[in-house]
Structure formats: structure tokens, C-alpha cells
């Protein structure tokens, strides 16, 4: 009941609301992706690249000092140790293999924190394909190291100056590009958002995270499920990958964190489930932060990757059906959590992952409980923010 149905919906959320010019592109993808993903040749190439190029499986690390502080057994799923520094590489490897099988020659992408952009530029370099990445000008400034990486990899980075110049606006421009070049261009969407089949496609490619958690927990704890799964959610790809194999397992309590920015009701937040209403954004019917007349409200988060006014339809459905708990973490709580992990475990997390860490103090753990928390990316890209806000 929690996965996508044959019509591309999770409950009442999902669907494909696209301009007529993109209808053929989306339909072609919908009619192709499942057969490709389930084919032997794709599986072999995908798994080999995940192992030999991305460096999977990523470790499941027992955080001893963090566990002692919060009174439970905390394991960190180390997606930050993947090639390119985040979970994003799982998705871009899969989608570029799909694009190549569909005969596409040009790749476009959107990016916020830059991790998806870097991962897309990386696989395009590997596959010798043209790459254009749209990135809000605000994010170009605050994530300039990732911009330099993308350019070194051969991608063209296009700064977007509309709106508040962040992820939403980058996505708008990528869709406009797609409308202008529908025949030869493949759009690698970086999260579980967008028109069907993208939310399901991205979730399935990221589900390698939860499959590995199952095997690794069995080895370390003698059982293949945790009591808690914790991840941050903006659009929702690392969260979808973390929980994919567990959504039907009611033994597992799923807790996801959203960015509440300067405060939930400050007017500078990105906590979509708390502040949003059903609406359409970027081709999908989901929960959206919007005004009374349906205009998108500008989101805010210190984290570029969570600075988005919507949430993927999978997560909207899971929240509406009470399968997941959504907790809000503000900028200060995320910063405190990042410094805490750094000083207790010697791991500098991405600001996005710091929002997941920020929920630990909000949950009533028992000593015997097992918690798996996904560190979706490393903190290299956020060092200027950390230095500026050093505790």
C-alpha cells in the first residue's frame, strides 16, 4: 500500500502533470524504465559500477560514543563514503545507463547543494555524454566548491537567477530546457519528485541503501531490521532509499527530519509536511508550501539540499497515512548536531545529514533499541558555513 500503483500514484499523490511537449518523453520513460531496471544486462552493469566505481557497499558504522550519549545502539549508514561524497551517485549511475539504453545523447540535471550535480557530471564524464547542470545563483555562491568540481568534470553549470535562486528555481529551468530539447535530452532528476515515473525510478535505484542495511544489520545485530530508521528529507531520495525495504515492516519506526530553517512559523522554513497543502509542483501532485491563491511560497534552509517547497509524493503519502513521523529541525539544531557528531565520532556530515542527526535528542530511545541513521553526504561542501557558525 505504500509503493507506487500502476497509474503512478502513492495514494492520492503522484501522477504526471507535464506540458504537452514533454508528454512523449515522460510516456517513453514510463514505458521503458521498469523493463530496463529488471533486465539482467542492466542489473549486471549497474551492480558492477556500484561496486567498482561508486565503492559500495557503504559501511554501516556503530557510533559508540554517540550511542552512549543517546542511550541506544546507533548505526550510521555511511553514504558520505561513496564516490562523489553522497548517496546521489547511486541514482545517477542507474539513470545514465537507462538514458544510454533509450538512445539519449545529452544529459541535464538540477542541483541544490551540488551533490547531485557533481554525481551527474561524474557519470557523464565516465560515459562521454554532454552535461548541463542548472543551479540557483544563491547555491552557486554557497556551494562554489561543487561548482568547480562540476566544471572540472566537463559539465556546463548554468546559474539560475529567478525566484530565490535555489533548488526550486533550478528545477524550473531544467524543465524549460527539457521542453526545448525533448528528442535527444534525458533529464536526470536527483530526488523522488517530478512526474511519474521519476519518484519510483529514483526510489528503486536508491533502494540499494536499505538492502545493504538488511544484510549488514543481520551480521552485526543478528536481525535484519532496526527499531528506528532516521533520515533527512527534502525531495526525499536518501530517505526513500533508506526506508524502501522497510515501509511494510511495522516493527520499524520511521522518523524523517525536515528543515524548519529559522523556525517553523518564522516565514523562513522548508518544513513541507507542517506548512504545505496538496498541490502541483514540478509535474507531481504532492504537498507544497503555497499561498492561499496557490502561488509557491519561497522556502528557506541553511542547507541547500533541503531548501525546497515540496516533498516527494511517496513521502507525502507515507506521512498522510501515519507510516512515517516527520520532525522539524531548525538551522541551529542542525549545526549543533553536526558539531556533536564531528567531536564524538570524527565524522563531518553534510548539513542535510545534520538535520537527521538533529532528531536524536527528540526521541525517547531505550537502551536495547537499534537505530540506523543515514549520513547522506560528507561535510566538505559546507565547511564555510560550519566555520562561520563555529560553536
C-alpha positions in Angstrom: 0.0 0.0 0.0 3.0 2.3 0.3 4.6 1.9 -3.1 3.5 3.4 -6.4 0.5 1.9 -8.1 0.1 1.2 -11.8 -1.2 4.7 -12.5 1.8 6.4 -10.9 0.2 7.4 -7.6 1.0 6.9 -4.0 -2.5 7.1 -2.5 -3.7 10.4 -3.8 -0.2 11.8 -4.5 1.9 11.5 -7.6 0.9 11.4 -11.3 2.4 13.2 -14.3 1.4 16.8 -14.8 3.6 17.9 -17.7 3.3 20.2 -20.7 2.1 18.6 -23.9 5.6 18.9 -25.4 7.0 16.6 -22.7 4.2 14.1 -22.7 6.0 11.8 -25.2 9.3 12.0 -23.2 7.6 11.0 -19.9 5.5 8.3 -21.6 8.6 6.9 -23.3 10.4 6.8 -19.9 7.3 5.3 -18.2 7.0 2.5 -20.8 10.7 1.7 -20.7 12.2 2.1 -17.2 10.7 -0.9 -15.4 11.7 -3.4 -18.1 15.2 -2.0 -18.2 15.7 -2.0 -14.4 14.5 -5.6 -14.2 16.7 -6.8 -17.1 19.7 -9.0 -16.5 22.1 -6.8 -18.5 21.2 -3.6 -16.7 21.4 -5.3 -13.3 24.9 -6.6 -14.1 26.3 -3.3 -15.3 24.6 -1.3 -12.5 25.8 -3.5 -9.7 29.3 -3.7 -11.1 29.5 0.1 -11.3 28.1 0.5 -7.8 30.8 -1.9 -6.5 33.8 -0.9 -8.6 33.2 2.8 -9.3 31.0 4.1 -6.5 32.6 1.9 -3.8 29.6 0.1 -2.5 28.6 -1.4 -0.2 28.9 1.7 2.1 29.8 0.8 5.7 27.2 0.5 8.5 29.2 2.0 11.3 28.5 1.5 15.0 28.8 5.0 16.6 29.9 4.0 20.1 30.2 7.5 21.7 27.0 8.8 20.0 25.2 5.7 21.2 26.4 6.2 24.8 25.1 9.8 24.8 21.6 8.9 23.5 21.2 5.6 25.4 20.7 3.2 22.5 22.6 1.4 19.7 23.2 3.9 16.8 24.5 2.8 13.5 25.4 5.3 10.8 24.8 4.3 7.1 27.9 5.9 5.6 26.6 7.2 2.2 29.2 10.0 2.6 31.9 7.5 1.8 30.6 6.8 -1.7 32.4 8.2 -4.7 31.5 11.9 -5.1 30.6 12.1 -1.4 26.9 11.3 -1.2 24.1 8.9 -2.0 23.5 10.7 -5.3 25.9 8.6 -7.3 23.6 5.5 -6.9 20.8 7.3 -8.8 22.9 8.9 -11.4 24.7 5.7 -12.4 21.3 4.0 -12.8 19.7 6.8 -14.8 22.6 7.4 -17.2 22.6 3.6 -18.0 18.8 4.0 -18.7 19.4 7.1 -20.8 22.0 5.3 -22.9 19.6 2.4 -23.5 17.0 4.9 -24.6 19.4 6.4 -27.2 19.7 9.8 -25.5 22.9 11.8 -26.1 22.5 14.9 -23.9 22.0 15.0 -20.1 20.5 17.8 -18.0 20.1 18.0 -14.2 19.1 20.3 -11.4 21.1 20.6 -8.2 20.8 22.4 -4.9 23.7 21.5 -2.6 25.6 20.5 -5.7 26.0 16.8 -4.8 23.5 15.6 -7.4 25.2 18.0 -9.9 28.6 16.5 -9.1 27.3 13.0 -9.3 25.6 13.7 -12.7 28.7 15.4 -14.1 30.8 12.4 -12.9 28.8 9.8 -14.7 28.6 11.9 -17.8 32.4 12.1 -17.9 32.5 8.4 -17.4 30.0 7.8 -20.2 31.3 10.6 -22.5 28.0 12.4 -22.6 27.2 16.1 -22.8 26.1 17.5 -19.4 24.3 20.7 -18.4 23.5 21.4 -14.7 21.1 24.1 -13.6 21.8 25.6 -10.2 20.3 28.5 -8.4 22.7 31.5 -8.2 22.3 31.5 -4.4 23.5 27.9 -4.3 26.3 28.6 -6.8 27.7 31.1 -4.3 27.3 29.0 -1.1 28.4 25.7 -2.8 31.1 27.1 -5.1 33.5 24.1 -4.5 30.9 21.8 -6.0 30.5 24.1 -9.0 34.3 23.9 -9.5 34.1 20.1 -9.4 31.3 20.0 -12.0 33.2 22.3 -14.3 36.4 20.3 -13.9 34.4 17.2 -14.9 33.3 18.9 -18.1 29.7 20.0 -17.2 28.3 23.3 -18.1 26.8 24.9 -14.9 24.0 27.4 -15.6 23.3 29.8 -12.7 19.6 30.5 -12.3 18.5 34.0 -11.2 14.7 33.6 -10.9 12.8 33.3 -7.6 15.1 33.0 -4.6 17.7 31.4 -6.9 17.7 27.9 -5.2 16.7 24.3 -5.9 13.1 25.1 -6.9 14.2 27.6 -9.5 17.0 25.3 -10.8 14.3 22.6 -11.4 12.1 25.1 -13.2 14.9 26.0 -15.6 15.9 22.3 -16.2 12.3 21.6 -17.2 12.3 24.6 -19.6 15.4 23.2 -21.2 13.8 19.7 -21.5 10.8 21.3 -23.2 13.2 22.9 -25.8 15.2 19.7 -26.5 12.8 16.8 -26.0 14.2 14.4 -28.6 17.8 14.0 -27.6 17.8 15.1 -24.0 17.4 12.9 -20.8 16.7 14.7 -17.6 18.3 13.0 -14.6 16.1 14.2 -11.7 18.0 13.9 -8.4 15.2 13.2 -6.0 11.9 11.4 -5.6 10.0 14.2 -7.1 8.8 15.2 -10.6 6.3 13.4 -12.8 5.8 9.6 -12.7 7.9 7.5 -13.2 10.7 9.6 -11.6 9.7 9.2 -7.9 9.5 5.4 -8.3 12.6 5.3 -10.6 14.8 7.2 -8.1 13.5 5.3 -5.1 14.2 2.0 -6.7 17.7 3.0 -7.7 18.4 4.2 -4.1 16.9 1.1 -2.5 20.3 -0.4 -2.6 20.8 1.5 0.7 18.0 -0.4 2.6 19.1 -3.7 1.0 22.5 -3.3 2.4 21.2 -2.2 5.8 19.3 -5.5 6.0 22.4 -7.6 5.3 24.7 -5.5 7.5 22.4 -5.5 10.5 22.0 -9.2 10.3 25.7 -9.6 10.6 26.1 -7.0 13.4 23.0 -7.5 15.5 21.7 -10.9 14.5 18.5 -9.5 13.0 17.9 -7.7 9.7 15.7 -4.8 10.9 16.3 -1.9 13.2 13.8 -0.4 15.7 14.3 3.1 14.2 15.2 4.3 10.7 16.2 8.0 10.6 17.0 10.2 7.5 16.6 13.8 6.4 14.1 14.6 3.7 13.8 17.5 1.2 12.6 15.9 -2.1 13.4 12.6 -0.4 15.9 10.4 -2.3 18.2 9.3 0.5 15.2 8.8 2.8 13.4 6.7 0.1 16.5 4.6 -0.3 16.9 4.1 3.5 13.3 3.0 4.1 12.4 1.3 0.8 12.7 -2.3 2.0 11.1 -1.5 5.4 7.9 0.5 4.6 5.7 -2.6 5.0 7.5 -3.7 8.2 5.6 -2.3 11.1 8.4 -3.4 13.5 10.4 -0.5 12.2 9.6 3.1 13.4 10.5 5.5 10.6 11.4 9.1 11.6 12.3 11.6 8.9 13.5 15.2 9.5 12.6 18.3 7.6 14.3 21.7 7.7 12.4 24.3 9.7 15.1 27.0 8.9 14.8 30.0 11.2 11.7 28.4 12.9 8.6 26.6 11.8 6.4 29.7 11.8 9.2 32.3 11.1 8.3 32.6 7.4 11.8 31.2 6.7 11.3 27.4 6.7 11.2 24.4 4.4 9.1 22.0 6.6 6.6 21.0 3.9 4.5 18.5 5.8 3.9 21.0 8.5 3.3 24.1 6.3 2.2 22.6 2.9 -1.0 21.7 1.3 -1.9 19.4 -1.6 -0.9 21.0 -4.9 1.2 20.6 -8.1 4.9 21.2 -8.3 7.3 20.1 -11.0 4.9 17.6 -12.6 3.7 15.9 -9.4 0.7 16.2 -7.1 2.1 16.3 -3.6 2.4 18.5 -0.5 3.5 22.0 -1.4 4.2 25.2 0.5 1.9 27.7 -1.1 -0.1 30.8 -0.6 -3.9 30.9 -0.3 -4.1 31.6 -4.1 -1.8 28.7 -5.0 1.5 30.5 -5.5 4.6 28.7 -4.4 6.0 30.1 -1.1 9.8 30.6 -1.1 11.4 28.0 1.2 14.5 28.6 3.4 17.0 26.4 5.0 20.7 26.8 5.9 21.0 23.5 3.9 20.9 24.0 0.2 19.8 20.4 -0.4 16.7 20.8 1.9 15.7 24.2 0.6 12.7 23.1 -1.4 9.0 24.0 -1.0 7.7 20.4 -1.7 8.2 16.8 -0.8 8.2 13.7 -3.0 4.7 12.0 -3.4 6.0 8.8 -1.8 6.8 10.7 1.4 3.6 12.8 1.3 1.6 9.5 1.2 3.7 7.9 4.0 3.1 11.0 6.2 -0.6 11.2 5.5 -1.1 7.6 6.3 1.0 8.0 9.5 3.6 5.4 8.4 6.4 7.9 9.0 6.9 10.6 11.6 8.2 14.0 10.3 10.1 16.0 12.8 11.3 19.6 12.2 14.9 20.6 12.8 16.0 24.2 12.6 19.3 25.7 11.5 20.7 25.9 15.0 19.8 22.4 15.9 21.3 21.1 12.7 24.6 23.0 13.3 24.8 21.7 16.9 24.2 18.1 15.7 26.9 18.4 13.1 29.5 19.6 15.6 28.4 16.9 18.0 29.0 14.1 15.5 32.3 15.7 14.5 33.6 15.8 18.0 32.2 12.5 19.2 32.9 10.3 16.2 35.3 12.2 14.0 32.8 12.4 11.1 31.9 15.7 9.5 28.4 15.3 8.0 26.8 17.4 5.2 24.3 20.0 6.5 21.5 17.8 5.1 22.6 14.8 7.2 23.0 17.1 10.2 19.2 17.6 10.1 18.7 13.8 10.5 21.2 13.9 13.5 19.2 16.7 14.9 16.2 14.5 15.7 18.1 12.2 18.0 17.5 14.4 21.0 13.8 14.5 20.3 13.2 10.7 20.6 12.8 8.5 23.7 15.2 5.7 23.0 15.6 2.6 25.2 18.9 1.1 25.8 18.3 -2.1 23.8 16.9 -0.3 20.7 18.8 -0.3 17.4 18.8 2.9 15.4 20.0 3.3 11.8 20.6 6.8 10.7 21.7 7.6 7.1 24.6 10.1 6.7 23.6 11.1 3.2 26.7 13.2 2.4 30.0 14.5 3.7 30.5 18.0 5.0 33.4 19.2 2.7 31.0 21.4 0.8 29.6 23.0 3.9 32.9 24.0 5.6 32.4 27.7 5.1 29.0 27.6 6.8 30.5 25.5 9.7 33.4 27.8 10.1 31.2 30.9 10.1 28.9 29.2 12.8 31.6 27.5 14.8 30.4 26.7 18.3 
